[in-house]
Amino acid sequence: MNFALYRQLLAVRPIRRLLLVGMIARIPHSAAGVLLTLHIVLTLGQGYAAAGAAAAVMTIGIAVGAPWRGRRVDTVGLRKALIPSVVSEAVIWSIVPHVSYEALLPLVFIGGLLTLPIFSVVRQSLGVLAPGEQRRTAFALDAIATELVFMIGPAVGAVVATSGQSVLGLTVVGVATSVSGLFLMWFNPPTRSASPDAGLEAQELECAEAAVVAAAPARLQEAAAELAPLAAAAGERRRRGSGLRHRVIHNFSWFTAAVASVFAVGAGAGMVLSGTDVGIVAALQTGGHQAEIGIVFLFWCAASVVGGVLYGAMHRAISPILLLLGMSALTIPMAFATDVWTLSLLALLPGLLCAPVLSAASEKVAELVDESRRGEAMGWYGSSLTGGVALGAPLAGLFIDLVGPSAGFVSVGLAGVALCLVGLALQQVRRSRLARV
């Protein structure tokens, strides 16, 4: 492990500033989940299934909007692409806390559709600013920064909501996010290399060298098979014409079985994390300990920070599918918690794998997708992640309402394991295709 990589990255001012801006911009929405859940349960008098459904509607909006927003960043630039988000965040979240549950649902969908695309923008820009081996460490740093945010946001959101100020809290979320968007527009981090073709060739060379070095000598044939798609892609770029058929093929050529398996990981991670989130809130609120939600989130997120630091210092990547499998399986024992402290301790083990899962999946997308299509690919990856969130929150909420808080952890843990099996099946499809090349 090489922990000096963190010092080297943080010494680069654009990377340091990007991570700081991304961290600040995420704080409001990190509190929004707990605020919205407790606002629906405590202020509107609905159940956890209804709260999960609202979270699902919002994240479906995010999932629908993310690829479009990512493509807008690619085509018109960051500043123009962020204007709808800056306006909508302040307007939508100022209205949401004042309406009924039925009126709230379409509003949170629109809010999700036009949400500030901070996740994809930061990851896309890091892919430009941190080349080669530094990319894994940069993504790990971003995941760590995100976990630090989630140590702060949910705890603040729980205190605000349980003190009867959820209306004010949700309004502040919208205004603060809009201000963050304005600051991001002023900062305007790069989302494309100065020379895309040169950057792509360097990335391909680095991927090729890494594959050969990691595989030699025992798995040299498999490493050569991994190089074949790179050569084919380079040839395709030279042959690409201006005809409609070539443009259509180009538009979808980045979506391979390998990329699909990463998207399955993203969906599984989102499902497990959102279900665990709802499960923690329900377990503590049911026991009358909702003011102590921040303690459990502190343990959960601190463990993720430790895991992210260790993963970012590693010389070799770990399969995101294996990381998700471990996180999903270790989430299930949280169902056996009896109080705040046992729940906090049981959250440590799945927490250790949280940041590594997200970091490994982001790194894999950046590795697999051409830079000219990476904004769209990161948008779809964000859609898979938020799609998992959309399924995980109501799934956990339904089992919580029917059985109890413990059932929420079990349901999303098993669902995460199932998506790992889907990812492994997609990897097998990729291996079969490579074997026929």
C-alpha positions, 0 to 999 in steps of 0.5 A: 500500500502506498499512502503517499498517493493521497499526499501527492493528489492533495498537493494538486490544487485543482483536485483539492479544490474539486474535492472540497467543492464536491464535499460542500455541495453534497452536505445539503442533500445528505440531510435531505433523505432523513429530513424527507423521511421524518417529515413524511412520517412525523409531520404528515403522519404517513408510514415508512412505506410511503416515505420509501415511495417518496424517496423512490419517486425522487430517485427515479427522477434523478435516474431519468435526469442523470444521463441527460444532464451528463450529456448536456455537460458533454455538449454545452459545457458545465456552466450552461448545464447547471443553470436548470439545477440552480433554479429548480433546487431553490424553487422546488424544495421551498414548496415541498414542505408546505404541500400534502403527501399527494402533491409532494410526490410530483414535486420531488420527482421534478426535483430529482429530475433537475437535481444538481449533478454533483456526483457525476460532475465530480467523478467525471472531472476527477477522471480528467484531472487524475490520470492512470494509477492516480484515478483509483486514489482520487475516486477513493478520496471522493468516496471518503469525502462523501462519507465525511458528509454523511457523518454530518448531514443525516445527524443534522437532518434528524435533529432538525426534523425531530425538533419540529423544524422539517419545513425549515430544514427542507427549504434550507436544503434547496437554497444551500444546494443552489448556492453550491451550484453557483459556486460550482459554475464559478469554479468550472472544473474541467470535464474534458481533456485538452486533447481527448484523443491523446488522453484516450490513447494514454488511458488505453496504454496504461490499461493495457500495461496494467493488464499485462503486468498484473496478469503475467505470466500465468494469465497472459492469454487472458490479458491479451484478450483484454487488449483485443477490444482496445485495438478494435476500438482504436481501429473503429475510430479510424474507420468511423464515418459520418453515416447514420449507421456509424453514428448510431453504433458509436452512440451505443458502442460504449455499453458492453456486458462489462459496463452493464455488470458495473451498472448492476453493482451500482444498482445493488449498492444503491439498494443496500445503502438506501435500505440500510438508511431507512432501516436505521431511521426506522429502528431508532425511531421505533425505539424512541431514539431518533435523536441518536440517529447521528451516532449510528451514521457516525459509526457506519460512515467512519468505517466507510472512510477507513475502508476507503483510505485502505482501498485507495492506497492499494496497488491493485483493484478489487472486483466491485462485484466481490466488494458488493457481495461482502457489503450485502451479506454483512448488512443482514446481521444488522437485523439482530441489533437490540439498541443504539450501540449494538446497531452502531457496532454491527454497522461497522463491517458493511460500512468498511466496504461502502466506499471501496464499492463505490470507488471500485465501480467508478474506477471501472466505468472510467477504465471501460468507457471512452472519454468522449462518452464518459459523461453519459456513461457516468450519468447512466452509472449514477442512474443505476445507483439511484435506481437501486436507491429507488428500489431499496427504500420502498422495499425496506419500508414495506418490510418494516411496516409489515414485519418490523425494522429488522426485516428492512436490513434482511430484505435489502441485504438479500437483494444486494446478493441477488444483484451480485449474481446478475453482475457475475452472469454479465461478466460470464457473458463478457468472457464468452465473447472474448473467448470467441474473438 
